[in-house]
Amino acid sequence: MISALMNWLSLRDYDGELRQAVSRIMSRYSRGNVSVQNGSALDEAGLLALSETADKAMSRMSKRMSA
């Protein structure tokens, strides 16, 4: 009980509650999306890296097709 009060006073419980809330929201909005349900969600940095990799691959493929 005292540790719960200390967590509340120091806002440590806020991080845990935030993670749980994000998890609940992701679960609710990902119904039917198997990739997200399996933990394969990408953040903005991951999406940018994936996009850059795809751009490079498309450029290489375009060069090979025109040769």
C-alpha positions as semicolon CSV with decimal commas, in nm:
position;residue;x (nm);y (nm);z (nm)
1;M;0,000;0,000;0,000
2;I;0,284;0,238;0,082
3;S;0,462;0,154;-0,244
4;A;0,144;0,231;-0,438
5;L;0,125;0,569;-0,265
6;M;0,493;0,637;-0,340
7;N;0,438;0,543;-0,706
8;W;0,140;0,776;-0,722
9;L;0,328;1,063;-0,562
10;S;0,632;1,021;-0,787
11;L;0,419;0,970;-1,102
12;R;0,584;0,631;-1,162
13;D;0,242;0,475;-1,195
14;Y;0,164;0,721;-1,477
15;D;0,408;0,545;-1,713
16;G;0,252;0,208;-1,641
17;E;-0,099;0,341;-1,687
18;L;0,004;0,511;-2,011
19;R;0,151;0,188;-2,150
20;Q;-0,166;0,000;-2,059
21;A;-0,386;0,266;-2,219
22;V;-0,182;0,262;-2,540
23;S;-0,200;-0,117;-2,547
24;R;-0,579;-0,109;-2,503
25;I;-0,618;0,151;-2,778
26;M;-0,394;-0,044;-3,017
27;S;-0,589;-0,361;-2,945
28;R;-0,922;-0,189;-3,007
29;Y;-0,820;-0,027;-3,335
30;S;-0,628;-0,326;-3,468
31;R;-0,916;-0,572;-3,467
32;G;-0,886;-0,770;-3,786
33;N;-0,534;-0,643;-3,862
34;V;-0,320;-0,950;-3,805
35;S;0,012;-0,764;-3,844
36;V;-0,063;-0,526;-3,558
37;Q;-0,208;-0,802;-3,344
38;N;0,120;-0,993;-3,377
39;G;0,320;-0,692;-3,261
40;S;0,436;-0,585;-3,606
41;A;0,341;-0,218;-3,575
42;L;0,588;0,041;-3,705
43;D;0,651;0,381;-3,556
44;E;0,737;0,690;-3,763
45;A;1,111;0,615;-3,765
46;G;1,049;0,257;-3,875
47;L;0,816;0,370;-4,152
48;L;1,073;0,622;-4,275
49;A;1,348;0,358;-4,282
50;L;1,119;0,117;-4,468
51;S;1,027;0,388;-4,717
52;E;1,393;0,474;-4,782
53;T;1,478;0,107;-4,836
54;A;1,189;0,070;-5,078
55;D;1,294;0,383;-5,270
56;K;1,647;0,246;-5,310
57;A;1,515;-0,091;-5,426
58;M;1,284;0,074;-5,679
59;S;1,573;0,283;-5,810
60;R;1,794;-0,026;-5,853
61;M;1,513;-0,216;-6,022
62;S;1,442;0,075;-6,257
63;K;1,810;0,095;-6,358
64;R;1,823;-0,280;-6,428
65;M;1,507;-0,274;-6,636
66;S;1,628;0,015;-6,852
67;A;1,966;-0,147;-6,924
